[in-house]
């Protein structure tokens, strides 16, 4: 994928795929960076938003996942996975405040 970037293939799909590699290697901060770059190309790409949410969940950063989940639900209101994770994230946020 790095070679693809060198040859000008800098797009959401390439950045997302690089992020998935970093995710598999548990290099979460690098995966987050690549997903942010991917979202700069396609801010309404549900696959990328889901991947970013999964990175946050893997790190137990549920509060950071909330805006991504809400965005996913504006794009796909019937996304049950996003609804479930959002419910958990909001419960954890409420517990953190108290």
C-alpha positions in Angstrom: 0.0 0.0 0.0 2.9 2.4 0.7 4.1 1.7 -2.8 0.6 2.6 -4.1 0.9 5.9 -2.3 4.3 6.6 -3.9 2.7 6.1 -7.3 -0.1 8.5 -6.7 -2.8 6.2 -5.6 -3.8 8.3 -2.6 -7.5 7.9 -2.0 -10.0 6.8 0.6 -9.8 3.1 -0.3 -6.0 3.0 -0.1 -5.9 4.8 3.2 -8.6 2.6 4.6 -6.7 -0.5 3.6 -3.5 0.7 5.1 -5.5 1.4 8.3 -6.8 -2.1 8.3 -3.2 -3.5 8.1 -2.2 -1.3 11.1 -5.4 -2.4 12.9 -4.5 -6.1 12.4 -1.0 -5.3 13.8 -2.6 -3.5 16.8 -0.9 -0.2 15.8 -4.1 1.7 16.7 -2.7 5.2 16.6 -1.4 4.7 13.1 -4.7 3.1 12.0 -6.5 6.2 13.4 -4.3 8.5 11.4 -4.9 6.6 8.2 -8.6 6.5 8.8 -8.7 10.3 9.4 -6.9 10.7 6.0 -9.4 8.3 4.4 -12.3 10.3 5.8 -10.8 13.5 4.4 -11.5 12.0 1.0 -14.9 10.5 1.8 -16.4 11.8 5.0 -19.6 9.9 4.6 -18.1 6.5 3.9 -19.8 4.1 6.4 -17.1 1.4 6.0 -14.4 3.9 7.0 -16.5 5.3 9.9 -17.2 1.8 11.1 -13.5 1.0 11.0 -12.7 4.1 13.0 -15.4 3.1 15.5 -13.9 -0.4 15.8 -10.4 1.1 16.4 -11.8 3.2 19.2 -13.7 0.2 20.7 -10.6 -1.9 20.5 -8.8 0.7 22.6 -11.9 1.1 24.9 -12.2 4.7 23.8 -16.0 4.6 23.7 -16.4 8.4 24.2 -14.4 9.1 21.0 -16.6 6.6 19.1 -19.8 8.5 19.9 -19.5 11.2 17.1 -18.6 8.5 14.5 -21.5 6.3 15.6 -24.0 9.2 15.4 -22.7 10.1 11.9 -23.1 6.4 10.8 -26.7 6.5 12.1 -27.5 9.7 10.1 -26.3 7.9 7.0 -27.8 4.5 7.9 -30.5 4.9 10.5 -31.1 1.1 10.6 -27.5 0.2 11.4 -28.1 -2.1 14.5 -24.4 -2.5 15.2 -23.9 1.3 15.4 -27.1 1.6 17.6 -25.8 -1.0 20.0 -22.3 0.4 20.4 -23.7 3.9 20.7 -26.0 2.8 23.6 -23.0 1.2 25.4 -20.9 4.3 24.8 -23.5 6.6 26.2 -24.0 4.5 29.3 -20.2 4.6 29.9 -20.2 8.4 29.3 -22.9 8.8 31.9 -21.1 6.6 34.4 -17.9 8.6 33.8 -19.7 11.8 34.7 -21.1 10.5 37.9 
